[in-house]
Amino acid sequence: MQPFVIAIAGPSGSGKSLFAETLCEELRRDAPLLDVVLIKEDAYYRDQSHMSLEARETVNYDHPDAIEQDLLASHLEALSAGQAVEVPIYDYTVHSRTAETISVSPAPVIIVEGILLLTHRALREACHIKFYMDTPLDICLLRRMARDIKERGRSLDSVTAQYRESVRPMYHEFIRPSVRHADMVITRGGRNRVALDIVRNMLLSVSQQTASPEDAVS
């Protein structure tokens, strides 16, 4: 059957990853025969191995041009056509891709999460339903600080400078306006239990409706 693709978008630190990962865990728990694939838009940040580390640090990573969105769209198209794809691996510590990739096979449910998903027409068209995580910017900033300092080796000064120079301006120019393309807006972050239950039950229902007779028997 053709995969059912959902997009989870919204600002950095809004709870997208937590929501998507929780959704995957609960779908696998409640429907162990249902394959679920999670793809992160961050993996598609452009390869910058041809640039010096100093030059990479000046790139605006919150602008759509920083992400190879056409490649992500083509991968979703291939997965929908039943073809496996090679998803890039991005290393935040050096601001570039590694030489390795991850092989991803088609699955009945594909969840894609990222800050700029809804800014790209082909990505929007590749998704059957689109969600936007609406979390206040001050909360997003606090979460981003904690993550970037702990997980990505960033300094407090670099995180706050990036927020001031690119994160906040790009939020207002690209990310926030993309909410108009969402089918549903989710508040209260990745731990919104009601939203998780609604989306999980919807995907379970879709998987049951599209399952083949052989699957239903087994």
DRENVEXTI-367705 format. One record per residue (C-alpha): residue in one letter; z, x, y. Coordinates in steps of 0.001 Angstrom, whole numbers, plus 500000, padded with zeros to 6 digits. Example, Ala and Ser with C-alpha at 12.3 -4.5 7.8 and 13.67 -1.06 7.14 Angstrom:
2
A507800512300495500
S507140513670498940
END
This chain:
218
M500000500000500000
Q499527501075503594
P502690502617505084
F504722500638507592
V505237502965510571
I507972502516513166
A508592504531516320
I512020505259517798
A511673506585521344
G513923507162524334
P515451510001526370
S516887513171524870
G520482512514523810
S520009508743523599
G520884508544519900
K517360508454518444
S517988511046515737
L521282509493514661
F519711506024514529
A516672507241512563
E518687509363510124
T521227506579509518
L518381504155508931
C516829506498506353
E520136506999504543
E520854503283504338
L517339502385503180
R517568504980500403
R520978503627499441
D519983499957499439
A516479500429498007
P516472503649495936
L512901502968494745
L511659502744498336
D510290506042499650
V511122506687503300
V509746509546505409
L511223510715508720
I509004512687511102
K510344514175514329
E508088514538517349
D509923517783518227
A508190519463515280
Y504924519124517202
Y505880521215520210
R502927523513520745
D502795526925519116
Q503544529517521800
S503534532695519744
H500852534113522067
M503298533973525002
S506223536214525838
L509719534792525323
E510247534892529087
A507111532799529639
R508134530301526960
E511435529739528707
T509623528477531816
V507643525755529992
N508415522139530865
Y509316520787527409
D509833517251528675
H506200516843529786
P503734515212527351
D501508518313527524
A504220520340525758
I503712518351522566
E500610518295520381
Q500568514511520295
D496971514286519089
L497951516249515972
L500901513944515322
A498642510907515749
S496097512358513319
H498886513011510803
L500066509409511013
E496476508263510553
A496106510502507487
L499379509258505970
S498268505679506513
A495057506545504647
G497050507892501699
Q496665511600502486
A499423514215502586
V499898516286505764
E501432519626506724
V504072519061509409
P504844522084511644
I508288523656511813
Y509511524418515338
D512167527040516099
Y514081526128519267
T515705529550519548
V512331531242520178
H510493528230521645
S507627528355519158
R506527527287515692
T507248529255512569
A504513530275510144
E505722527705507600
T505004523984507380
I506519521072505455
S504265519064503167
V504767515329503716
S503275512754501361
P502503509102502179
A505411506675501782
P505867502909502182
V508056503448505269
I507453506151507870
I509921506568510733
V508858508657513731
E511305509594516471
G510827511428519765
I511203511248523516
L507515510843524402
L506110508762521541
L505411505707523664
T503552507672526360
H500578508307524025
R498178505468523247
A497069506719519808
L500690507149518734
R501563503658519907
E498586502234518048
A499583504086514864
C502976502337514799
H503557498795513615
I506713498339515655
K508209500397518479
F511836500769519553
Y513282502323522710
M516837503670522826
D518225502773526245
T521224505018526910
P522587505922530392
L521419509334531612
D524927510699532171
I525781510094528515
C522477511659527457
L523265514761529534
L526694515226527958
R525241514888524461
R522389517251525279
M524790519863526621
A526909519749523469
R523859519949521195
D521967522692523033
I524994524939523435
K526256524491519869
E523019524215517883
R520409526020519984
G522361528903521478
R521824527826525085
S524147528587528000
L525699525880530162
D523801527173533196
S520434527009531423
V521065523481530139
T522069522157533563
A519149523931535266
Q516672522486532792
Y518163519024533254
R517834519271537032
E514340520806537090
S512536519008534260
V514582516660532081
R515590514206534792
P512252514232536702
M510232513779533486
Y512521510966532397
H511685509038535560
E507972509924535484
F507155509456531795
I509960508428529466
R511590505529531290
P508235503885532218
S507215503984528529
V509862501343527757
R507266498711528656
H505450499557525420
A508518498941523238
D508815495858521058
M512606496068521136
V515121497888523346
I518278499166521640
T521439499805523658
R524753501465522736
G523120504464521054
G522584505453517448
R525742503755516190
N524666500246517217
R525589498512513956
V523862495234514767
A520564496975515626
L520763499136512482
D521278496065510308
I518392494209511947
V515924497072511559
R517065497951508027
N516782494352506824
M513362494022508458
L512078497110506651
L513539495976503336
S511815492625503795
V508503494279504659
S508707496555501614
Q509358493589499323
Q506462491602500758
T503996494463500371
A505164495701496954
S502616495441494153
P503268493066491195
E503837496127488976
D506527497387491345
A508190493976491393
V508298493869487589
S509671497378487288
END
